[in-house]
Amino acid sequence: MDDCIFCKIVSGEIPGTIIYEDEYCLAFEDANPQMPVHTLIVPKEHYASLADDVPADLLGHLFSVVPKVAQIKGVADSGYRTIVNTGDDAAQTVKHLHIHVCGGEPMKEGMF
Ligand code: AMP
């Protein structure tokens, strides 16, 4: 996708702070972190969101990378939250499927 910012990070056209990479995905630091740890995992292939007929094996792979990222970021033991925003009501701002991995301090109990 020519105008997709995450595709541009995947291709190296724009910089990202990459902490993990494999054949299928990339993990990089969120540019506007909401927590001390806030990392995004994205597939290298463009899918707009979870609603974009993402192959199940790719979804499984992306989620299998979550604990690896948590280990790299040092929150494997303390805990972390994974978030996937899908569509307008969820305030998905970047239309390239991504998993947020957030942690590094206690979160309040609440809606989720
Ligand atoms: P979402 O609201 O789920 O679509 O989240 C998109 C996330 O992408 C936000 O947390 C942004 O801070 C983050 N973001 C946007 N542009 C960049 C970028 N160039 N590099 C890293 N993170 C970005």
Backbone and ligand atoms as CSV (ligand in chain L), in Angstrom:
chain,resi,resn,atom,element,x,y,z
A,1,MET,N,N,0.854,-1.201,0.000
A,1,MET,CA,C,0.000,0.000,0.000
A,1,MET,C,C,0.883,1.241,0.000
A,2,ASP,N,N,0.768,2.043,-1.038
A,2,ASP,CA,C,1.669,3.183,-1.221
A,2,ASP,C,C,1.579,4.213,-0.105
A,3,ASP,N,N,0.371,4.458,0.392
A,3,ASP,CA,C,0.208,5.547,1.351
A,3,ASP,C,C,0.068,5.049,2.787
A,4,CYS,N,N,0.493,3.844,3.047
A,4,CYS,CA,C,0.354,3.271,4.399
A,4,CYS,C,C,1.656,3.459,5.180
A,5,ILE,N,N,1.548,4.143,6.307
A,5,ILE,CA,C,2.741,4.477,7.089
A,5,ILE,C,C,3.436,3.225,7.638
A,6,PHE,N,N,2.670,2.208,8.009
A,6,PHE,CA,C,3.306,0.997,8.535
A,6,PHE,C,C,3.947,0.183,7.409
A,7,CYS,N,N,3.365,0.208,6.224
A,7,CYS,CA,C,4.040,-0.427,5.076
A,7,CYS,C,C,5.382,0.265,4.818
A,8,LYS,N,N,5.409,1.574,5.011
A,8,LYS,CA,C,6.663,2.315,4.790
A,8,LYS,C,C,7.706,1.966,5.843
A,9,ILE,N,N,7.278,1.693,7.061
A,9,ILE,CA,C,8.232,1.233,8.084
A,9,ILE,C,C,8.725,-0.169,7.732
A,10,VAL,N,N,7.808,-1.023,7.280
A,10,VAL,CA,C,8.199,-2.389,6.876
A,10,VAL,C,C,9.223,-2.338,5.743
A,11,SER,N,N,9.012,-1.447,4.778
A,11,SER,CA,C,9.917,-1.386,3.613
A,11,SER,C,C,11.205,-0.634,3.918
A,12,GLY,N,N,11.238,0.088,5.048
A,12,GLY,CA,C,12.412,0.865,5.405
A,12,GLY,C,C,12.404,2.275,4.838
A,13,GLU,N,N,11.279,2.622,4.187
A,13,GLU,CA,C,11.179,3.958,3.586
A,13,GLU,C,C,11.157,5.049,4.653
A,14,ILE,N,N,10.503,4.759,5.783
A,14,ILE,CA,C,10.580,5.681,6.919
A,14,ILE,C,C,11.092,4.889,8.125
A,15,PRO,N,N,11.753,5.585,9.050
A,15,PRO,CA,C,12.385,4.857,10.150
A,15,PRO,C,C,11.393,4.397,11.207
A,16,GLY,N,N,11.762,3.327,11.858
A,16,GLY,CA,C,11.034,2.861,13.026
A,16,GLY,C,C,12.062,2.272,13.970
A,17,THR,N,N,11.746,2.279,15.258
A,17,THR,CA,C,12.649,1.657,16.223
A,17,THR,C,C,12.251,0.188,16.329
A,18,ILE,N,N,12.912,-0.615,15.524
A,18,ILE,CA,C,12.526,-2.018,15.387
A,18,ILE,C,C,13.172,-2.846,16.493
A,19,ILE,N,N,12.344,-3.631,17.180
A,19,ILE,CA,C,12.884,-4.462,18.267
A,19,ILE,C,C,12.812,-5.945,17.952
A,20,TYR,N,N,12.043,-6.315,16.923
A,20,TYR,CA,C,11.920,-7.730,16.549
A,20,TYR,C,C,11.495,-7.795,15.088
A,21,GLU,N,N,12.038,-8.780,14.373
A,21,GLU,CA,C,11.631,-8.975,12.981
A,21,GLU,C,C,11.749,-10.445,12.636
A,22,ASP,N,N,10.805,-10.949,11.869
A,22,ASP,CA,C,10.935,-12.284,11.275
A,22,ASP,C,C,10.351,-12.229,9.871
A,23,GLU,N,N,10.168,-13.395,9.286
A,23,GLU,CA,C,9.721,-13.447,7.892
A,23,GLU,C,C,8.362,-12.785,7.681
A,24,TYR,N,N,7.514,-12.814,8.721
A,24,TYR,CA,C,6.125,-12.412,8.540
A,24,TYR,C,C,5.743,-11.101,9.216
A,25,CYS,N,N,6.542,-10.666,10.160
A,25,CYS,CA,C,6.119,-9.489,10.914
A,25,CYS,C,C,7.302,-8.696,11.445
A,26,LEU,N,N,6.917,-7.519,11.933
A,26,LEU,CA,C,7.887,-6.568,12.472
A,26,LEU,C,C,7.292,-6.027,13.770
A,27,ALA,N,N,8.140,-5.795,14.764
A,27,ALA,CA,C,7.685,-5.120,15.974
A,27,ALA,C,C,8.540,-3.880,16.168
A,28,PHE,N,N,7.875,-2.760,16.399
A,28,PHE,CA,C,8.603,-1.493,16.577
A,28,PHE,C,C,7.905,-0.648,17.628
A,29,GLU,N,N,8.663,0.330,18.140
A,29,GLU,CA,C,8.137,1.159,19.219
A,29,GLU,C,C,7.071,2.124,18.702
A,30,ASP,N,N,5.996,2.266,19.494
A,30,ASP,CA,C,4.966,3.244,19.144
A,30,ASP,C,C,5.562,4.657,19.237
A,31,ALA,N,N,5.252,5.475,18.242
A,31,ALA,CA,C,5.807,6.827,18.181
A,31,ALA,C,C,5.229,7.734,19.266
A,32,ASN,N,N,4.093,7.368,19.812
A,32,ASN,CA,C,3.430,8.193,20.840
A,32,ASN,C,C,3.009,7.284,21.994
A,33,PRO,N,N,4.001,6.789,22.734
A,33,PRO,CA,C,3.701,5.734,23.716
A,33,PRO,C,C,2.733,6.179,24.801
A,34,GLN,N,N,1.782,5.297,25.116
A,34,GLN,CA,C,0.786,5.564,26.156
A,34,GLN,C,C,1.159,4.899,27.478
A,35,MET,N,N,2.211,4.116,27.446
A,35,MET,CA,C,2.695,3.387,28.622
A,35,MET,C,C,4.216,3.346,28.538
A,36,PRO,N,N,4.906,3.036,29.651
A,36,PRO,CA,C,6.373,2.929,29.579
A,36,PRO,C,C,6.822,1.936,28.504
A,37,VAL,N,N,6.090,0.845,28.353
A,37,VAL,CA,C,6.324,-0.076,27.226
A,37,VAL,C,C,5.115,0.020,26.304
A,38,HIS,N,N,5.359,0.359,25.061
A,38,HIS,CA,C,4.265,0.437,24.079
A,38,HIS,C,C,4.869,0.108,22.714
A,39,THR,N,N,4.698,-1.144,22.341
A,39,THR,CA,C,5.295,-1.672,21.115
A,39,THR,C,C,4.182,-2.164,20.203
A,40,LEU,N,N,4.382,-2.019,18.914
A,40,LEU,CA,C,3.395,-2.464,17.926
A,40,LEU,C,C,3.946,-3.655,17.152
A,41,ILE,N,N,3.108,-4.634,16.919
A,41,ILE,CA,C,3.465,-5.778,16.063
A,41,ILE,C,C,2.606,-5.685,14.814
A,42,VAL,N,N,3.250,-5.687,13.653
A,42,VAL,CA,C,2.500,-5.550,12.395
A,42,VAL,C,C,2.907,-6.667,11.430
A,43,PRO,N,N,1.959,-7.160,10.643
A,43,PRO,CA,C,2.344,-8.094,9.577
A,43,PRO,C,C,3.081,-7.337,8.477
A,44,LYS,N,N,4.017,-7.995,7.821
A,44,LYS,CA,C,4.724,-7.341,6.717
A,44,LYS,C,C,3.792,-7.119,5.531
A,45,GLU,N,N,2.875,-8.054,5.349
A,45,GLU,CA,C,1.892,-7.892,4.280
A,45,GLU,C,C,0.785,-6.961,4.772
A,46,HIS,N,N,0.267,-6.139,3.874
A,46,HIS,CA,C,-0.747,-5.175,4.290
A,46,HIS,C,C,-2.119,-5.826,4.450
A,47,TYR,N,N,-2.669,-5.688,5.667
A,47,TYR,CA,C,-4.083,-5.968,5.925
A,47,TYR,C,C,-4.603,-4.758,6.683
A,48,ALA,N,N,-5.755,-4.252,6.282
A,48,ALA,CA,C,-6.238,-3.002,6.862
A,48,ALA,C,C,-6.584,-3.152,8.342
A,49,SER,N,N,-7.106,-4.318,8.691
A,49,SER,CA,C,-7.536,-4.537,10.082
A,49,SER,C,C,-7.840,-6.022,10.263
A,50,LEU,N,N,-8.283,-6.366,11.461
A,50,LEU,CA,C,-8.722,-7.743,11.723
A,50,LEU,C,C,-9.874,-8.150,10.810
A,51,ALA,N,N,-10.601,-7.160,10.297
A,51,ALA,CA,C,-11.778,-7.432,9.465
A,51,ALA,C,C,-11.413,-7.641,7.997
A,52,ASP,N,N,-10.132,-7.744,7.708
A,52,ASP,CA,C,-9.651,-7.773,6.320
A,52,ASP,C,C,-9.257,-9.196,5.881
A,53,ASP,N,N,-10.037,-10.183,6.274
A,53,ASP,CA,C,-9.791,-11.571,5.844
A,53,ASP,C,C,-8.335,-11.992,6.053
A,54,VAL,N,N,-7.854,-11.747,7.242
A,54,VAL,CA,C,-6.475,-12.095,7.575
A,54,VAL,C,C,-6.384,-13.614,7.744
A,55,PRO,N,N,-5.428,-14.263,7.080
A,55,PRO,CA,C,-5.314,-15.720,7.235
A,55,PRO,C,C,-5.092,-16.109,8.699
A,56,ALA,N,N,-5.733,-17.193,9.101
A,56,ALA,CA,C,-5.667,-17.615,10.503
A,56,ALA,C,C,-4.232,-17.934,10.921
A,57,ASP,N,N,-3.452,-18.511,10.001
A,57,ASP,CA,C,-2.079,-18.845,10.406
A,57,ASP,C,C,-1.243,-17.592,10.627
A,58,LEU,N,N,-1.519,-16.541,9.866
A,58,LEU,CA,C,-0.801,-15.281,10.099
A,58,LEU,C,C,-1.228,-14.670,11.438
A,59,LEU,N,N,-2.524,-14.688,11.710
A,59,LEU,CA,C,-2.993,-14.164,13.004
A,59,LEU,C,C,-2.358,-14.929,14.155
A,60,GLY,N,N,-2.310,-16.251,14.007
A,60,GLY,CA,C,-1.686,-17.066,15.047
A,60,GLY,C,C,-0.224,-16.702,15.216
A,61,HIS,N,N,0.442,-16.481,14.111
A,61,HIS,CA,C,1.859,-16.116,14.202
A,61,HIS,C,C,2.027,-14.778,14.913
A,62,LEU,N,N,1.224,-13.795,14.520
A,62,LEU,CA,C,1.350,-12.465,15.144
A,62,LEU,C,C,1.176,-12.568,16.656
A,63,PHE,N,N,0.186,-13.347,17.091
A,63,PHE,CA,C,-0.034,-13.463,18.533
A,63,PHE,C,C,1.043,-14.302,19.212
A,64,SER,N,N,1.660,-15.198,18.453
A,64,SER,CA,C,2.763,-15.971,19.043
A,64,SER,C,C,3.988,-15.093,19.291
A,65,VAL,N,N,4.038,-13.957,18.585
A,65,VAL,CA,C,5.165,-13.036,18.752
A,65,VAL,C,C,4.963,-12.140,19.989
A,66,VAL,N,N,3.714,-12.008,20.449
A,66,VAL,CA,C,3.447,-11.128,21.606
A,66,VAL,C,C,4.327,-11.487,22.807
A,67,PRO,N,N,4.369,-12.747,23.266
A,67,PRO,CA,C,5.222,-13.039,24.433
A,67,PRO,C,C,6.705,-12.845,24.154
A,68,LYS,N,N,7.127,-12.998,22.915
A,68,LYS,CA,C,8.533,-12.721,22.583
A,68,LYS,C,C,8.832,-11.240,22.759
A,69,VAL,N,N,7.929,-10.405,22.268
A,69,VAL,CA,C,8.103,-8.954,22.423
A,69,VAL,C,C,8.079,-8.588,23.907
A,70,ALA,N,N,7.168,-9.198,24.650
A,70,ALA,CA,C,7.107,-8.911,26.090
A,70,ALA,C,C,8.417,-9.278,26.773
A,71,GLN,N,N,9.004,-10.394,26.351
A,71,GLN,CA,C,10.297,-10.806,26.911
A,71,GLN,C,C,11.376,-9.777,26.564
A,72,ILE,N,N,11.428,-9.389,25.312
A,72,ILE,CA,C,12.438,-8.417,24.863
A,72,ILE,C,C,12.288,-7.100,25.631
A,73,LYS,N,N,11.038,-6.697,25.868
A,73,LYS,CA,C,10.787,-5.408,26.519
A,73,LYS,C,C,10.806,-5.494,28.046
A,74,GLY,N,N,10.986,-6.701,28.574
A,74,GLY,CA,C,11.157,-6.842,30.025
A,74,GLY,C,C,9.869,-6.825,30.818
A,75,VAL,N,N,8.729,-7.124,30.161
A,75,VAL,CA,C,7.460,-7.114,30.889
A,75,VAL,C,C,6.807,-8.503,30.938
A,76,ALA,N,N,7.578,-9.524,30.557
A,76,ALA,CA,C,7.007,-10.871,30.520
A,76,ALA,C,C,6.499,-11.297,31.895
A,77,ASP,N,N,7.210,-10.934,32.947
A,77,ASP,CA,C,6.813,-11.350,34.291
A,77,ASP,C,C,5.844,-10.378,34.943
A,78,SER,N,N,6.012,-9.090,34.655
A,78,SER,CA,C,5.167,-8.084,35.314
A,78,SER,C,C,3.779,-8.010,34.688
A,79,GLY,N,N,3.652,-8.427,33.439
A,79,GLY,CA,C,2.353,-8.416,32.768
A,79,GLY,C,C,2.242,-7.302,31.743
A,80,TYR,N,N,1.319,-7.491,30.858
A,80,TYR,CA,C,1.156,-6.522,29.762
A,80,TYR,C,C,-0.235,-6.699,29.169
A,81,ARG,N,N,-0.653,-5.690,28.438
A,81,ARG,CA,C,-1.961,-5.737,27.779
A,81,ARG,C,C,-1.759,-5.734,26.280
A,82,THR,N,N,-2.527,-6.564,25.580
A,82,THR,CA,C,-2.501,-6.569,24.119
A,82,THR,C,C,-3.837,-6.025,23.620
A,83,ILE,N,N,-3.735,-5.118,22.658
A,83,ILE,CA,C,-4.931,-4.432,22.150
A,83,ILE,C,C,-4.881,-4.452,20.624
A,84,VAL,N,N,-6.016,-4.751,20.021
A,84,VAL,CA,C,-6.143,-4.639,18.567
A,84,VAL,C,C,-7.381,-3.794,18.292
A,85,ASN,N,N,-7.181,-2.557,17.864
A,85,ASN,CA,C,-8.301,-1.690,17.536
A,85,ASN,C,C,-8.755,-1.972,16.107
A,86,THR,N,N,-10.063,-2.078,15.938
A,86,THR,CA,C,-10.612,-2.414,14.626
A,86,THR,C,C,-11.724,-1.440,14.279
A,87,GLY,N,N,-11.446,-0.558,13.328
A,87,GLY,CA,C,-12.486,0.329,12.811
A,87,GLY,C,C,-12.672,1.609,13.602
A,88,ASP,N,N,-13.627,2.392,13.135
A,88,ASP,CA,C,-13.781,3.768,13.614
A,88,ASP,C,C,-14.194,3.857,15.080
A,89,ASP,N,N,-15.144,3.041,15.505
A,89,ASP,CA,C,-15.598,3.144,16.894
A,89,ASP,C,C,-14.506,2.738,17.880
A,90,ALA,N,N,-13.548,1.968,17.397
A,90,ALA,CA,C,-12.416,1.576,18.245
A,90,ALA,C,C,-11.269,2.568,18.133
A,91,ALA,N,N,-11.481,3.637,17.333
A,91,ALA,CA,C,-10.444,4.661,17.127
A,91,ALA,C,C,-9.183,4.081,16.496
A,92,GLN,N,N,-9.380,3.174,15.538
A,92,GLN,CA,C,-8.218,2.695,14.774
A,92,GLN,C,C,-7.774,3.819,13.848
A,93,THR,N,N,-6.586,4.332,14.085
A,93,THR,CA,C,-6.105,5.485,13.311
A,93,THR,C,C,-5.191,5.083,12.167
A,94,VAL,N,N,-4.506,3.968,12.289
A,94,VAL,CA,C,-3.628,3.489,11.215
A,94,VAL,C,C,-4.262,2.232,10.636
A,95,LYS,N,N,-4.598,2.309,9.362
A,95,LYS,CA,C,-5.358,1.218,8.733
A,95,LYS,C,C,-4.415,0.137,8.181
A,96,HIS,N,N,-3.567,-0.338,9.066
A,96,HIS,CA,C,-2.711,-1.497,8.805
A,96,HIS,C,C,-2.753,-2.290,10.105
A,97,LEU,N,N,-3.231,-3.513,10.020
A,97,LEU,CA,C,-3.390,-4.352,11.212
A,97,LEU,C,C,-2.174,-4.247,12.135
A,98,HIS,N,N,-2.432,-4.030,13.422
A,98,HIS,CA,C,-1.337,-3.979,14.390
A,98,HIS,C,C,-1.845,-4.399,15.761
A,99,ILE,N,N,-0.940,-5.004,16.505
A,99,ILE,CA,C,-1.213,-5.385,17.888
A,99,ILE,C,C,-0.401,-4.467,18.791
A,100,HIS,N,N,-1.082,-3.765,19.699
A,100,HIS,CA,C,-0.383,-2.991,20.718
A,100,HIS,C,C,0.031,-3.929,21.849
A,101,VAL,N,N,1.255,-3.809,22.301
A,101,VAL,CA,C,1.716,-4.514,23.503
A,101,VAL,C,C,2.131,-3.434,24.498
A,102,CYS,N,N,1.375,-3.331,25.587
A,102,CYS,CA,C,1.543,-2.209,26.518
A,102,CYS,C,C,1.798,-2.722,27.932
A,103,GLY,N,N,2.701,-2.078,28.617
A,103,GLY,CA,C,2.968,-2.458,29.997
A,103,GLY,C,C,4.021,-1.559,30.604
A,104,GLY,N,N,4.596,-2.056,31.687
A,104,GLY,CA,C,5.671,-1.319,32.342
A,104,GLY,C,C,5.241,-0.600,33.588
A,105,GLU,N,N,3.934,-0.555,33.860
A,105,GLU,CA,C,3.418,-0.020,35.118
A,105,GLU,C,C,2.012,-0.603,35.308
A,106,PRO,N,N,1.541,-0.643,36.558
A,106,PRO,CA,C,0.220,-1.238,36.786
A,106,PRO,C,C,-0.881,-0.422,36.110
A,107,MET,N,N,-1.851,-1.118,35.547
A,107,MET,CA,C,-3.034,-0.459,34.985
A,107,MET,C,C,-4.169,-0.558,35.994
A,108,LYS,N,N,-5.076,0.390,35.902
A,108,LYS,CA,C,-6.244,0.350,36.775
A,108,LYS,C,C,-7.208,-0.722,36.294
A,109,GLU,N,N,-7.903,-1.336,37.238
A,109,GLU,CA,C,-8.975,-2.230,36.834
A,109,GLU,C,C,-10.107,-1.383,36.264
A,110,GLY,N,N,-10.745,-1.889,35.237
A,110,GLY,CA,C,-11.788,-1.080,34.632
A,110,GLY,C,C,-12.562,-1.872,33.618
A,111,MET,N,N,-12.817,-1.235,32.532
A,111,MET,CA,C,-13.658,-1.808,31.499
A,111,MET,C,C,-13.081,-3.113,30.949
A,112,PHE,N,N,-11.776,-3.144,30.825
A,112,PHE,CA,C,-11.146,-4.338,30.240
A,112,PHE,C,C,-10.363,-5.093,31.279
L,1,AMP,P1,P,-4.474,2.679,16.514
L,1,AMP,O1,O,-5.218,3.784,17.195
L,1,AMP,O2,O,-4.777,1.332,17.114
L,1,AMP,O3,O,-4.659,2.707,15.011
L,1,AMP,O4,O,-2.953,2.909,16.828
L,1,AMP,C1,C,-2.041,3.432,15.924
L,1,AMP,C2,C,-0.772,3.658,16.684
L,1,AMP,O5,O,0.262,3.902,15.748
L,1,AMP,C3,C,-0.805,4.857,17.625
L,1,AMP,O6,O,-0.535,4.405,18.952
L,1,AMP,C4,C,0.277,5.783,17.082
L,1,AMP,O7,O,0.980,6.440,18.100
L,1,AMP,C5,C,1.156,4.822,16.313
L,1,AMP,N1,N,1.908,5.404,15.222
L,1,AMP,C6,C,1.463,6.220,14.241
L,1,AMP,N2,N,2.449,6.529,13.387
L,1,AMP,C7,C,3.551,5.867,13.823
L,1,AMP,C8,C,4.895,5.762,13.371
L,1,AMP,N3,N,5.327,6.415,12.280
L,1,AMP,N4,N,5.759,4.998,14.073
L,1,AMP,C9,C,5.339,4.347,15.183
L,1,AMP,N5,N,4.086,4.397,15.651
L,1,AMP,C10,C,3.201,5.158,14.998
